[in-house]
Amino acid sequence: MRILLDHCVPKPFGRLLASHDVKTTAQMGWSTLQNGKLLAEAAQSFDAFVTVDKYIKTQQNLQSLPLPIVVLDSVMNTPAALAPFAPFVQAVLPTLRPGQMVEVDAVGTVTEITPGRTP
């Protein structure tokens, strides 16, 4: 699976998803792209998008997302803080479908974000 890490997800997190082809927005030259433009561009080359941006749930029209999004519910975005999320992300990735957004917490609870509702 081809995974794009958002600006706010450190590159070392991608190494923890070793069975996937993981790139960062910086590696793609998309550091200046934001919000819907970034997601639209990502949808052309990637199968999923990983972020720690909790506001994405209210900033995007969930009914028209071009690819699945995984939101990591972490209070910090350091590699050490995000490392425990990797096995949970690995487990949820194969279940995702285009346009789906899920939030994963530190104990592995996966909550689907539905239009008009946030966890």
A tleap script that builds the chain and sets N, CA, C and O, in Angstrom:
source leaprc.protein.ff14SB
mol = sequence {
  NMET ARG ILE LEU LEU ASP HIE CYS VAL PRO
  LYS PRO PHE GLY ARG LEU LEU ALA SER HIE
  ASP VAL LYS THR THR ALA GLN MET GLY TRP
  SER THR LEU GLN ASN GLY LYS LEU LEU ALA
  GLU ALA ALA GLN SER PHE ASP ALA PHE VAL
  THR VAL ASP LYS TYR ILE LYS THR GLN GLN
  ASN LEU GLN SER LEU PRO LEU PRO ILE VAL
  VAL LEU ASP SER VAL MET ASN THR PRO ALA
  ALA LEU ALA PRO PHE ALA PRO PHE VAL GLN
  ALA VAL LEU PRO THR LEU ARG PRO GLY GLN
  MET VAL GLU VAL ASP ALA VAL GLY THR VAL
  THR GLU ILE THR PRO GLY ARG THR CPRO
}
set mol.1.N position { 0.852 -1.172 0.000 }
set mol.1.CA position { 0.000 0.000 0.000 }
set mol.1.C position { 0.902 1.241 0.000 }
set mol.1.O position { 1.934 1.266 0.670 }
set mol.2.N position { 0.506 2.254 -0.748 }
set mol.2.CA position { 1.256 3.512 -0.811 }
set mol.2.C position { 0.647 4.492 0.191 }
set mol.2.O position { -0.530 4.840 0.100 }
set mol.3.N position { 1.470 4.932 1.149 }
set mol.3.CA position { 1.015 5.774 2.249 }
set mol.3.C position { 1.722 7.122 2.191 }
set mol.3.O position { 2.937 7.180 1.998 }
set mol.4.N position { 0.960 8.213 2.358 }
set mol.4.CA position { 1.544 9.546 2.465 }
set mol.4.C position { 1.404 10.021 3.901 }
set mol.4.O position { 0.313 9.994 4.472 }
set mol.5.N position { 2.519 10.458 4.482 }
set mol.5.CA position { 2.514 11.041 5.819 }
set mol.5.C position { 2.340 12.552 5.693 }
set mol.5.O position { 3.041 13.204 4.920 }
set mol.6.N position { 1.415 13.091 6.449 }
set mol.6.CA position { 1.143 14.525 6.473 }
set mol.6.C position { 2.369 15.282 6.966 }
set mol.6.O position { 3.300 14.688 7.511 }
set mol.7.N position { 2.360 16.602 6.770 }
set mol.7.CA position { 3.454 17.472 7.204 }
set mol.7.C position { 3.796 17.246 8.680 }
set mol.7.O position { 4.963 17.309 9.067 }
set mol.8.N position { 2.794 16.989 9.482 }
set mol.8.CA position { 2.955 16.915 10.938 }
set mol.8.C position { 3.367 15.535 11.445 }
set mol.8.O position { 3.524 15.348 12.652 }
set mol.9.N position { 3.543 14.578 10.556 }
set mol.9.CA position { 3.969 13.234 10.962 }
set mol.9.C position { 5.450 13.080 10.604 }
set mol.9.O position { 5.816 13.182 9.433 }
set mol.10.N position { 6.304 12.834 11.606 }
set mol.10.CA position { 7.743 12.754 11.326 }
set mol.10.C position { 8.111 11.546 10.458 }
set mol.10.O position { 7.516 10.474 10.564 }
set mol.11.N position { 9.097 11.754 9.612 }
set mol.11.CA position { 9.557 10.727 8.680 }
set mol.11.C position { 9.862 9.393 9.364 }
set mol.11.O position { 9.538 8.352 8.792 }
set mol.12.N position { 10.472 9.364 10.562 }
set mol.12.CA position { 10.777 8.068 11.188 }
set mol.12.C position { 9.549 7.188 11.412 }
set mol.12.O position { 9.681 5.967 11.498 }
set mol.13.N position { 8.361 7.780 11.509 }
set mol.13.CA position { 7.161 6.964 11.683 }
set mol.13.C position { 6.961 6.049 10.474 }
set mol.13.O position { 6.493 4.919 10.617 }
set mol.14.N position { 7.313 6.531 9.303 }
set mol.14.CA position { 7.170 5.737 8.088 }
set mol.14.C position { 7.988 4.463 8.106 }
set mol.14.O position { 7.584 3.461 7.517 }
set mol.15.N position { 9.131 4.484 8.772 }
set mol.15.CA position { 9.961 3.282 8.864 }
set mol.15.C position { 9.278 2.180 9.655 }
set mol.15.O position { 9.592 1.001 9.492 }
set mol.16.N position { 8.345 2.566 10.511 }
set mol.16.CA position { 7.611 1.588 11.318 }
set mol.16.C position { 6.491 0.916 10.520 }
set mol.16.O position { 5.869 -0.038 10.987 }
set mol.17.N position { 6.249 1.420 9.330 }
set mol.17.CA position { 5.255 0.834 8.429 }
set mol.17.C position { 5.995 0.181 7.263 }
set mol.17.O position { 5.656 0.387 6.098 }
set mol.18.N position { 6.994 -0.595 7.600 }
set mol.18.CA position { 7.952 -1.124 6.625 }
set mol.18.C position { 7.340 -1.958 5.503 }
set mol.18.O position { 7.922 -2.040 4.422 }
set mol.19.N position { 6.204 -2.567 5.725 }
set mol.19.CA position { 5.604 -3.388 4.676 }
set mol.19.C position { 4.875 -2.544 3.622 }
set mol.19.O position { 4.286 -3.086 2.686 }
set mol.20.N position { 4.920 -1.231 3.778 }
set mol.20.CA position { 4.245 -0.319 2.848 }
set mol.20.C position { 5.254 0.634 2.209 }
set mol.20.O position { 6.365 0.810 2.709 }
set mol.21.N position { 4.855 1.233 1.115 }
set mol.21.CA position { 5.651 2.261 0.449 }
set mol.21.C position { 5.217 3.600 1.043 }
set mol.21.O position { 4.156 4.121 0.700 }
set mol.22.N position { 6.043 4.156 1.937 }
set mol.22.CA position { 5.676 5.357 2.693 }
set mol.22.C position { 6.531 6.541 2.258 }
set mol.22.O position { 7.753 6.440 2.152 }
set mol.23.N position { 5.870 7.655 2.010 }
set mol.23.CA position { 6.549 8.907 1.655 }
set mol.23.C position { 6.001 10.025 2.534 }
set mol.23.O position { 4.892 9.936 3.061 }
set mol.24.N position { 6.793 11.070 2.679 }
set mol.24.CA position { 6.335 12.270 3.389 }
set mol.24.C position { 5.961 13.334 2.361 }
set mol.24.O position { 6.327 13.247 1.188 }
set mol.25.N position { 5.228 14.333 2.826 }
set mol.25.CA position { 4.889 15.431 1.919 }
set mol.25.C position { 6.166 16.129 1.448 }
set mol.25.O position { 6.245 16.565 0.299 }
set mol.26.N position { 7.158 16.237 2.319 }
set mol.26.CA position { 8.424 16.873 1.931 }
set mol.26.C position { 9.118 16.078 0.828 }
set mol.26.O position { 9.629 16.659 -0.130 }
set mol.27.N position { 9.139 14.761 0.957 }
set mol.27.CA position { 9.768 13.928 -0.076 }
set mol.27.C position { 9.071 14.083 -1.426 }
set mol.27.O position { 9.700 13.951 -2.476 }
set mol.28.N position { 7.789 14.358 -1.392 }
set mol.28.CA position { 7.025 14.517 -2.629 }
set mol.28.C position { 7.111 15.944 -3.178 }
set mol.28.O position { 6.624 16.212 -4.276 }
set mol.29.N position { 7.726 16.862 -2.422 }
set mol.29.CA position { 7.800 18.254 -2.849 }
set mol.29.C position { 6.496 19.003 -2.629 }
set mol.29.O position { 6.228 20.002 -3.297 }
set mol.30.N position { 5.677 18.519 -1.686 }
set mol.30.CA position { 4.364 19.088 -1.441 }
set mol.30.C position { 4.280 19.827 -0.119 }
set mol.30.O position { 3.196 19.928 0.456 }
set mol.31.N position { 5.373 20.337 0.371 }
set mol.31.CA position { 5.402 20.999 1.675 }
set mol.31.C position { 4.494 22.217 1.752 }
set mol.31.O position { 4.048 22.588 2.837 }
set mol.32.N position { 4.216 22.838 0.618 }
set mol.32.CA position { 3.379 24.039 0.639 }
set mol.32.C position { 1.899 23.739 0.390 }
set mol.32.O position { 1.052 24.614 0.567 }
set mol.33.N position { 1.588 22.517 -0.017 }
set mol.33.CA position { 0.187 22.169 -0.255 }
set mol.33.C position { -0.535 21.959 1.074 }
set mol.33.O position { 0.028 21.385 2.007 }
set mol.34.N position { -1.758 22.416 1.156 }
set mol.34.CA position { -2.540 22.316 2.383 }
set mol.34.C position { -3.923 21.747 2.091 }
set mol.34.O position { -4.425 21.840 0.971 }
set mol.35.N position { -4.522 21.163 3.110 }
set mol.35.CA position { -5.924 20.771 3.133 }
set mol.35.C position { -6.362 20.016 1.883 }
set mol.35.O position { -5.736 19.031 1.493 }
set mol.36.N position { -7.444 20.485 1.257 }
set mol.36.CA position { -8.029 19.787 0.119 }
set mol.36.C position { -7.092 19.639 -1.060 }
set mol.36.O position { -7.130 18.625 -1.757 }
set mol.37.N position { -6.245 20.639 -1.298 }
set mol.37.CA position { -5.293 20.547 -2.411 }
set mol.37.C position { -4.293 19.425 -2.175 }
set mol.37.O position { -3.949 18.686 -3.097 }
set mol.38.N position { -3.830 19.303 -0.942 }
set mol.38.CA position { -2.898 18.234 -0.607 }
set mol.38.C position { -3.569 16.867 -0.778 }
set mol.38.O position { -2.979 15.955 -1.357 }
set mol.39.N position { -4.780 16.725 -0.286 }
set mol.39.CA position { -5.485 15.451 -0.394 }
set mol.39.C position { -5.780 15.095 -1.854 }
set mol.39.O position { -5.676 13.932 -2.244 }
set mol.40.N position { -6.141 16.075 -2.641 }
set mol.40.CA position { -6.408 15.823 -4.061 }
set mol.40.C position { -5.150 15.354 -4.775 }
set mol.40.O position { -5.196 14.425 -5.582 }
set mol.41.N position { -4.041 15.991 -4.480 }
set mol.41.CA position { -2.767 15.588 -5.088 }
set mol.41.C position { -2.372 14.193 -4.608 }
set mol.41.O position { -1.940 13.355 -5.400 }
set mol.42.N position { -2.521 13.950 -3.312 }
set mol.42.CA position { -2.162 12.651 -2.741 }
set mol.42.C position { -2.977 11.524 -3.357 }
set mol.42.O position { -2.458 10.428 -3.569 }
set mol.43.N position { -4.231 11.778 -3.643 }
set mol.43.CA position { -5.113 10.747 -4.194 }
set mol.43.C position { -4.629 10.232 -5.551 }
set mol.43.O position { -4.986 9.126 -5.958 }
set mol.44.N position { -3.820 11.028 -6.249 }
set mol.44.CA position { -3.312 10.619 -7.556 }
set mol.44.C position { -2.231 9.545 -7.444 }
set mol.44.O position { -2.028 8.772 -8.380 }
set mol.45.N position { -1.529 9.492 -6.293 }
set mol.45.CA position { -0.378 8.593 -6.173 }
set mol.45.C position { -0.396 7.685 -4.954 }
set mol.45.O position { 0.432 6.779 -4.852 }
set mol.46.N position { -1.321 7.906 -4.027 }
set mol.46.CA position { -1.295 7.173 -2.765 }
set mol.46.C position { -2.624 6.484 -2.478 }
set mol.46.O position { -3.669 6.841 -3.022 }
set mol.47.N position { -2.545 5.482 -1.603 }
set mol.47.CA position { -3.724 4.714 -1.217 }
set mol.47.C position { -4.291 5.154 0.125 }
set mol.47.O position { -5.443 4.848 0.432 }
set mol.48.N position { -3.503 5.868 0.934 }
set mol.48.CA position { -3.967 6.331 2.246 }
set mol.48.C position { -3.106 7.496 2.702 }
set mol.48.O position { -1.982 7.689 2.238 }
set mol.49.N position { -3.671 8.270 3.630 }
set mol.49.CA position { -3.035 9.473 4.169 }
set mol.49.C position { -3.051 9.355 5.686 }
set mol.49.O position { -4.087 9.044 6.275 }
set mol.50.N position { -1.902 9.604 6.326 }
set mol.50.CA position { -1.790 9.514 7.792 }
set mol.50.C position { -1.437 10.898 8.336 }
set mol.50.O position { -0.532 11.565 7.834 }
set mol.51.N position { -2.170 11.314 9.374 }
set mol.51.CA position { -1.973 12.633 9.957 }
set mol.51.C position { -2.179 12.591 11.466 }
set mol.51.O position { -2.762 11.644 11.994 }
set mol.52.N position { -1.702 13.611 12.149 }
set mol.52.CA position { -2.039 13.811 13.564 }
set mol.52.C position { -2.913 15.057 13.713 }
set mol.52.O position { -3.217 15.478 14.829 }
set mol.53.N position { -3.308 15.634 12.600 }
set mol.53.CA position { -4.134 16.842 12.591 }
set mol.53.C position { -5.580 16.490 12.936 }
set mol.53.O position { -6.334 16.029 12.079 }
set mol.54.N position { -5.954 16.706 14.176 }
set mol.54.CA position { -7.312 16.359 14.626 }
set mol.54.C position { -8.366 17.266 14.007 }
set mol.54.O position { -9.540 16.900 13.958 }
set mol.55.N position { -7.966 18.441 13.537 }
set mol.55.CA position { -8.915 19.374 12.939 }
set mol.55.C position { -9.345 18.953 11.536 }
set mol.55.O position { -10.327 19.474 11.007 }
set mol.56.N position { -8.623 18.024 10.939 }
set mol.56.CA position { -8.968 17.584 9.587 }
set mol.56.C position { -10.395 17.047 9.531 }
set mol.56.O position { -11.047 17.091 8.487 }
set mol.57.N position { -10.870 16.540 10.667 }
set mol.57.CA position { -12.226 15.975 10.732 }
set mol.57.C position { -13.292 17.024 10.435 }
set mol.57.O position { -14.350 16.703 9.894 }
set mol.58.N position { -13.016 18.262 10.785 }
set mol.58.CA position { -13.997 19.316 10.558 }
set mol.58.C position { -13.641 20.186 9.352 }
set mol.58.O position { -14.474 20.962 8.883 }
set mol.59.N position { -12.426 20.063 8.852 }
set mol.59.CA position { -11.980 20.886 7.735 }
set mol.59.C position { -12.304 20.273 6.380 }
set mol.59.O position { -12.306 20.970 5.366 }
set mol.60.N position { -12.576 18.976 6.359 }
set mol.60.CA position { -12.787 18.298 5.085 }
set mol.60.C position { -14.215 17.784 4.973 }
set mol.60.O position { -14.834 17.395 5.963 }
set mol.61.N position { -14.718 17.792 3.759 }
set mol.61.CA position { -16.016 17.202 3.471 }
set mol.61.C position { -15.810 15.698 3.403 }
set mol.61.O position { -15.272 15.176 2.427 }
set mol.62.N position { -16.240 15.016 4.438 }
set mol.62.CA position { -15.975 13.582 4.524 }
set mol.62.C position { -16.658 12.783 3.423 }
set mol.62.O position { -16.237 11.667 3.118 }
set mol.63.N position { -17.685 13.329 2.835 }
set mol.63.CA position { -18.378 12.611 1.769 }
set mol.63.C position { -17.633 12.671 0.438 }
set mol.63.O position { -17.955 11.928 -0.490 }
set mol.64.N position { -16.649 13.543 0.344 }
set mol.64.CA position { -15.941 13.663 -0.928 }
set mol.64.C position { -14.432 13.474 -0.789 }
set mol.64.O position { -13.669 13.926 -1.642 }
set mol.65.N position { -14.006 12.817 0.268 }
set mol.65.CA position { -12.568 12.568 0.425 }
set mol.65.C position { -12.063 11.686 -0.711 }
set mol.65.O position { -12.699 10.688 -1.050 }
set mol.66.N position { -10.939 12.042 -1.294 }
set mol.66.CA position { -10.436 11.260 -2.424 }
set mol.66.C position { -9.678 9.993 -2.023 }
set mol.66.O position { -9.410 9.146 -2.876 }
set mol.67.N position { -9.333 9.849 -0.761 }
set mol.67.CA position { -8.610 8.665 -0.302 }
set mol.67.C position { -8.840 8.496 1.199 }
set mol.67.O position { -9.261 9.441 1.866 }
set mol.68.N position { -8.573 7.317 1.735 }
set mol.68.CA position { -8.775 7.122 3.170 }
set mol.68.C position { -7.757 7.900 3.997 }
set mol.68.O position { -6.613 8.100 3.588 }
set mol.69.N position { -8.209 8.331 5.174 }
set mol.69.CA position { -7.356 9.093 6.080 }
set mol.69.C position { -7.337 8.410 7.434 }
set mol.69.O position { -8.374 8.007 7.960 }
set mol.70.N position { -6.128 8.285 7.996 }
set mol.70.CA position { -5.953 7.778 9.354 }
set mol.70.C position { -5.461 8.939 10.208 }
set mol.70.O position { -4.409 9.517 9.937 }
set mol.71.N position { -6.228 9.276 11.242 }
set mol.71.CA position { -5.874 10.351 12.168 }
set mol.71.C position { -5.335 9.691 13.434 }
set mol.71.O position { -6.028 8.899 14.074 }
set mol.72.N position { -4.101 10.019 13.790 }
set mol.72.CA position { -3.502 9.491 15.010 }
set mol.72.C position { -3.861 10.420 16.165 }
set mol.72.O position { -3.506 11.598 16.151 }
set mol.73.N position { -4.555 9.898 17.152 }
set mol.73.CA position { -5.005 10.688 18.298 }
set mol.73.C position { -3.893 10.719 19.344 }
set mol.73.O position { -3.937 10.000 20.343 }
set mol.74.N position { -2.910 11.557 19.096 }
set mol.74.CA position { -1.745 11.674 19.967 }
set mol.74.C position { -1.588 13.122 20.419 }
set mol.74.O position { -1.881 14.053 19.668 }
set mol.75.N position { -1.124 13.301 21.649 }
set mol.75.CA position { -0.926 14.658 22.149 }
set mol.75.C position { 0.385 15.256 21.652 }
set mol.75.O position { 0.587 16.469 21.711 }
set mol.76.N position { 1.271 14.398 21.165 }
set mol.76.CA position { 2.556 14.869 20.623 }
set mol.76.C position { 2.806 14.174 19.294 }
set mol.76.O position { 2.288 13.087 19.037 }
set mol.77.N position { 3.607 14.816 18.455 }
set mol.77.CA position { 3.926 14.191 17.176 }
set mol.77.C position { 5.407 13.840 17.049 }
set mol.77.O position { 5.960 13.850 15.949 }
set mol.78.N position { 6.035 13.533 18.160 }
set mol.78.CA position { 7.431 13.107 18.121 }
set mol.78.C position { 7.489 11.642 17.688 }
set mol.78.O position { 6.517 10.908 17.866 }
set mol.79.N position { 8.603 11.215 17.128 }
set mol.79.CA position { 8.710 9.806 16.755 }
set mol.79.C position { 8.437 8.854 17.930 }
set mol.79.O position { 7.779 7.830 17.752 }
set mol.80.N position { 8.933 9.182 19.112 }
set mol.80.CA position { 8.707 8.314 20.270 }
set mol.80.C position { 7.234 8.255 20.657 }
set mol.80.O position { 6.736 7.192 21.029 }
set mol.81.N position { 6.540 9.368 20.575 }
set mol.81.CA position { 5.115 9.390 20.933 }
set mol.81.C position { 4.270 8.642 19.914 }
set mol.81.O position { 3.253 8.049 20.276 }
set mol.82.N position { 4.666 8.659 18.658 }
set mol.82.CA position { 3.868 8.021 17.615 }
set mol.82.C position { 4.207 6.551 17.392 }
set mol.82.O position { 3.394 5.814 16.835 }
set mol.83.N position { 5.369 6.118 17.808 }
set mol.83.CA position { 5.789 4.728 17.581 }
set mol.83.C position { 4.761 3.699 18.043 }
set mol.83.O position { 4.526 2.731 17.319 }
set mol.84.N position { 4.136 3.856 19.208 }
set mol.84.CA position { 3.149 2.853 19.640 }
set mol.84.C position { 1.924 2.742 18.727 }
set mol.84.O position { 1.204 1.745 18.779 }
set mol.85.N position { 1.688 3.739 17.907 }
set mol.85.CA position { 0.539 3.712 16.999 }
set mol.85.C position { 0.780 2.823 15.776 }
set mol.85.O position { -0.176 2.377 15.141 }
set mol.86.N position { 2.036 2.564 15.446 }
set mol.86.CA position { 2.365 1.862 14.205 }
set mol.86.C position { 1.659 0.514 14.046 }
set mol.86.O position { 1.109 0.260 12.974 }
set mol.87.N position { 1.646 -0.364 15.055 }
set mol.87.CA position { 0.956 -1.647 14.849 }
set mol.87.C position { -0.541 -1.475 14.604 }
set mol.87.O position { -1.144 -2.251 13.862 }
set mol.88.N position { -1.135 -0.469 15.222 }
set mol.88.CA position { -2.562 -0.228 15.034 }
set mol.88.C position { -2.843 0.294 13.625 }
set mol.88.O position { -3.838 -0.069 12.998 }
set mol.89.N position { -1.947 1.151 13.145 }
set mol.89.CA position { -2.086 1.663 11.780 }
set mol.89.C position { -1.909 0.511 10.795 }
set mol.89.O position { -2.673 0.390 9.837 }
set mol.90.N position { -0.905 -0.334 11.025 }
set mol.90.CA position { -0.680 -1.502 10.162 }
set mol.90.C position { -1.942 -2.358 10.081 }
set mol.90.O position { -2.302 -2.842 9.008 }
set mol.91.N position { -2.610 -2.541 11.216 }
set mol.91.CA position { -3.798 -3.392 11.257 }
set mol.91.C position { -4.987 -2.772 10.537 }
set mol.91.O position { -5.771 -3.484 9.909 }
set mol.92.N position { -5.130 -1.454 10.621 }
set mol.92.CA position { -6.315 -0.811 10.034 }
set mol.92.C position { -6.151 -0.533 8.539 }
set mol.92.O position { -7.150 -0.483 7.821 }
set mol.93.N position { -4.948 -0.356 8.058 }
set mol.93.CA position { -4.748 0.013 6.650 }
set mol.93.C position { -5.449 -0.912 5.661 }
set mol.93.O position { -6.100 -0.416 4.741 }
set mol.94.N position { -5.347 -2.228 5.805 }
set mol.94.CA position { -5.998 -3.097 4.811 }
set mol.94.C position { -7.528 -3.035 4.826 }
set mol.94.O position { -8.176 -3.504 3.891 }
set mol.95.N position { -8.099 -2.466 5.868 }
set mol.95.CA position { -9.560 -2.418 5.979 }
set mol.95.C position { -10.152 -1.138 5.404 }
set mol.95.O position { -11.370 -1.031 5.254 }
set mol.96.N position { -9.307 -0.173 5.084 }
set mol.96.CA position { -9.789 1.143 4.657 }
set mol.96.C position { -10.313 1.139 3.230 }
set mol.96.O position { -9.870 0.367 2.379 }
set mol.97.N position { -11.266 2.022 3.002 }
set mol.97.CA position { -11.801 2.206 1.660 }
set mol.97.C position { -11.726 3.704 1.314 }
set mol.97.O position { -11.683 4.538 2.219 }
set mol.98.N position { -11.708 4.050 0.034 }
set mol.98.CA position { -11.638 5.461 -0.353 }
set mol.98.C position { -12.750 6.267 0.301 }
set mol.98.O position { -13.899 5.829 0.373 }
set mol.99.N position { -12.387 7.453 0.777 }
set mol.99.CA position { -13.351 8.339 1.397 }
set mol.99.C position { -13.591 8.086 2.869 }
set mol.99.O position { -14.347 8.818 3.507 }
set mol.100.N position { -12.966 7.069 3.415 }
set mol.100.CA position { -13.155 6.748 4.828 }
set mol.100.C position { -12.114 7.474 5.676 }
set mol.100.O position { -10.954 7.594 5.284 }
set mol.101.N position { -12.546 7.958 6.847 }
set mol.101.CA position { -11.624 8.557 7.805 }
set mol.101.C position { -11.801 7.831 9.128 }
set mol.101.O position { -12.915 7.656 9.623 }
set mol.102.N position { -10.663 7.411 9.688 }
set mol.102.CA position { -10.691 6.760 10.994 }
set mol.102.C position { -9.708 7.445 11.920 }
set mol.102.O position { -8.702 8.007 11.486 }
set mol.103.N position { -10.017 7.387 13.192 }
set mol.103.CA position { -9.113 7.907 14.209 }
set mol.103.C position { -8.635 6.726 15.034 }
set mol.103.O position { -9.428 5.878 15.442 }
set mol.104.N position { -7.325 6.679 15.276 }
set mol.104.CA position { -6.719 5.608 16.056 }
set mol.104.C position { -6.138 6.225 17.312 }
set mol.104.O position { -5.394 7.204 17.248 }
set mol.105.N position { -6.486 5.641 18.470 }
set mol.105.CA position { -5.931 6.183 19.714 }
set mol.105.C position { -4.759 5.334 20.195 }
set mol.105.O position { -4.404 4.339 19.564 }
set mol.106.N position { -4.168 5.732 21.306 }
set mol.106.CA position { -2.933 5.119 21.803 }
set mol.106.C position { -3.095 3.678 22.269 }
set mol.106.O position { -2.101 2.967 22.422 }
set mol.107.N position { -4.328 3.234 22.497 }
set mol.107.CA position { -4.534 1.840 22.909 }
set mol.107.C position { -5.076 0.995 21.769 }
set mol.107.O position { -5.419 -0.170 21.968 }
set mol.108.N position { -5.155 1.574 20.572 }
set mol.108.CA position { -5.563 0.829 19.393 }
set mol.108.C position { -7.034 0.872 19.063 }
set mol.108.O position { -7.483 0.163 18.163 }
set mol.109.N position { -7.796 1.684 19.765 }
set mol.109.CA position { -9.210 1.821 19.432 }
set mol.109.C position { -9.328 2.594 18.124 }
set mol.109.O position { -8.747 3.668 17.968 }
set mol.110.N position { -10.078 2.038 17.203 }
set mol.110.CA position { -10.288 2.670 15.904 }
set mol.110.C position { -11.734 3.150 15.846 }
set mol.110.O position { -12.671 2.372 16.031 }
set mol.111.N position { -11.896 4.444 15.587 }
set mol.111.CA position { -13.220 5.044 15.499 }
set mol.111.C position { -13.400 5.619 14.110 }
set mol.111.O position { -12.595 6.436 13.662 }
set mol.112.N position { -14.453 5.196 13.425 }
set mol.112.CA position { -14.717 5.761 12.110 }
set mol.112.C position { -15.365 7.132 12.292 }
set mol.112.O position { -16.290 7.294 13.088 }
set mol.113.N position { -14.870 8.104 11.549 }
set mol.113.CA position { -15.414 9.453 11.571 }
set mol.113.C position { -16.465 9.508 10.462 }
set mol.113.O position { -16.158 9.255 9.297 }
set mol.114.N position { -17.675 9.831 10.821 }
set mol.114.CA position { -18.741 9.897 9.841 }
set mol.114.C position { -19.161 11.343 9.642 }
set mol.114.O position { -18.995 12.159 10.549 }
set mol.115.N position { -19.705 11.683 8.469 }
set mol.115.CA position { -20.109 13.065 8.207 }
set mol.115.C position { -21.034 13.593 9.300 }
set mol.115.O position { -21.994 12.932 9.696 }
set mol.116.N position { -20.725 14.790 9.777 }
set mol.116.CA position { -21.559 15.419 10.789 }
set mol.116.C position { -21.320 14.924 12.203 }
set mol.116.O position { -22.001 15.350 13.135 }
set mol.117.N position { -20.349 14.017 12.369 }
set mol.117.CA position { -20.069 13.466 13.702 }
set mol.117.C position { -18.578 13.328 13.892 }
set mol.117.O position { -17.873 12.830 13.014 }
set mol.118.N position { -18.101 13.767 15.037 }
set mol.118.CA position { -16.715 13.544 15.406 }
set mol.118.C position { -16.715 12.827 16.741 }
set mol.118.O position { -17.639 12.995 17.536 }
set mol.119.N position { -15.681 12.021 16.997 }
set mol.119.CA position { -15.667 11.251 18.250 }
set mol.119.C position { -15.526 12.123 19.475 }
set mol.119.O position { -15.500 11.613 20.595 }
savepdb mol mol.pdb
quit
